Amino acid sequence: MPGWWSEETGAIAREDGWTWARRFVHYFWVGDEDRGLTWFCETEAKWAPKGNDQGVCAAREGDTVRFTLNVIDAPVVIDHPYSLTFGLQATPLKPMPAGRRGWGNRRNLKVLWTTPETNTHFGYPEAPAPAAYRETIESIHEAGRAVVPFILLSMLSDGTAQWR
């Protein structure tokens, strides 16, 4: 689901007709344990939706999730060269090794993904409620599983002390 810190980080609903839309986000990943696609854009400087929240959209249509970018959503005269820079990255980047499922992600290893309950900022290694986080980790350990917290230090929130 949408990246860059968001209350909406999580699963896309399985119900047909589910939609999500925002004027702009810097980062959007959609995928599952086997594959995914990331879209990213550094700036909204050349983004031109006219005040609506339909610049970056996702919608479930049956078994398909459609990702739509509405960079310009109204008639406009472009009387000079116009360019927009963004990136797409498919995951995984290369074929996965045989037997990788036995490495444990689902059996003996639990990844704690970024949510408002687990991280103060997206991918930042700080728990908003350390005691609750500790209890979560202890319960996973009691079930015989190792824990790997998801962190993403290459994309720090501007809310962190390091950013300021």
MOCOR-V477769 format. One record per residue. N is the residue number from 1. PSI is psi in whole degrees, -180 to 180 (NA if undefined). BURIAL is 1 if it has 24 or more other ideal C-beta (glycine too) atoms within 12 Angstrom, else 0. D_CENTER is the distance of its C-alpha to the mean C-alpha in Angstrom with 2 decimals. Layout:
N:PSI:BURIAL:D_CENTER
N:PSI:BURIAL:D_CENTER
This chain:
1:-176:1:4.51
2:142:1:4.05
3:-153:1:3.13
4:140:1:6.75
5:132:1:8.29
6:141:1:8.40
7:-13:0:10.74
8:7:1:8.89
9:126:1:6.15
10:-161:0:7.86
11:146:0:9.84
12:134:1:10.96
13:146:0:14.64
14:-10:0:17.21
15:133:0:19.71
16:137:0:20.84
17:-6:0:20.42
18:139:0:17.10
19:156:0:15.62
20:136:1:12.99
21:145:1:13.82
22:158:1:13.73
23:-45:0:16.06
24:143:1:13.59
25:151:1:10.15
26:-24:1:9.94
27:135:1:6.64
28:123:1:5.03
29:136:1:4.44
30:136:1:6.84
31:-168:0:9.28
32:-162:0:11.36
33:-15:0:13.46
34:-27:0:15.33
35:161:0:13.44
36:173:0:10.40
37:130:0:9.93
38:135:1:7.98
39:137:1:9.50
40:150:1:10.16
41:129:1:13.15
42:-35:0:14.88
43:153:0:16.86
44:15:0:17.64
45:-38:0:21.31
46:13:0:22.18
47:132:1:20.06
48:29:1:22.74
49:135:1:21.89
50:73:0:24.87
51:5:0:23.58
52:174:0:21.72
53:36:0:18.17
54:28:1:17.85
55:-42:1:16.53
56:120:1:13.10
57:150:1:13.44
58:142:1:12.48
59:138:0:15.33
60:130:0:16.58
61:90:0:20.03
62:-122:0:21.54
63:5:0:19.91
64:141:0:17.92
65:119:1:14.66
66:129:0:15.49
67:123:1:13.23
68:135:0:15.58
69:119:1:15.96
70:82:0:19.02
71:-44:1:19.86
72:125:0:23.42
73:13:0:24.36
74:158:0:28.04
75:136:0:31.04
76:144:0:31.21
77:123:0:33.72
78:103:0:32.34
79:18:0:35.40
80:163:0:33.94
81:136:0:31.62
82:131:0:28.01
83:152:0:25.05
84:127:0:21.30
85:128:0:19.29
86:172:1:15.77
87:155:0:14.37
88:137:0:13.21
89:122:0:12.63
90:147:0:13.22
91:140:0:12.71
92:161:0:14.98
93:-23:0:16.85
94:165:0:20.15
95:140:0:21.83
96:146:0:21.18
97:147:0:24.38
98:144:0:26.55
99:5:0:26.54
100:-27:0:23.05
101:-27:0:22.64
102:-6:0:25.50
103:-18:0:23.76
104:-7:0:22.56
105:-35:0:18.86
106:-19:0:20.16
107:-58:0:23.72
108:12:0:24.30
109:130:0:21.00
110:124:1:18.33
111:124:0:14.92
112:101:1:14.00
113:159:1:10.22
114:123:1:9.14
115:167:1:10.45
116:-23:0:13.03
117:-24:0:15.67
118:-24:1:14.83
119:141:1:13.88
120:-29:1:15.45
121:159:1:12.66
122:120:1:9.06
123:7:1:10.01
124:133:1:13.58
125:62:1:16.33
126:125:0:18.07
127:136:1:18.46
128:-27:0:19.36
129:86:0:22.01
130:-39:0:23.28
131:-43:0:25.85
132:-39:0:23.52
133:-44:0:21.11
134:-43:0:24.26
135:-41:0:25.42
136:-48:0:22.24
137:-44:0:22.68
138:-39:0:26.40
139:-35:0:26.04
140:-43:0:23.88
141:-41:0:26.53
142:-27:0:29.27
143:4:0:27.91
144:21:0:28.45
145:149:0:24.89
146:161:0:23.44
147:135:1:20.28
148:113:0:17.66
149:137:1:15.37
150:122:0:11.93
151:151:0:12.28
152:76:1:10.96
153:-10:0:14.04
154:0:0:13.60
155:59:1:11.31
156:141:0:13.36
157:149:1:13.25
158:0:0:16.48
159:-6:0:17.43
160:155:0:18.31
161:-37:0:21.96
162:-33:0:21.39
163:-42:0:19.95
164:NA:0:22.90
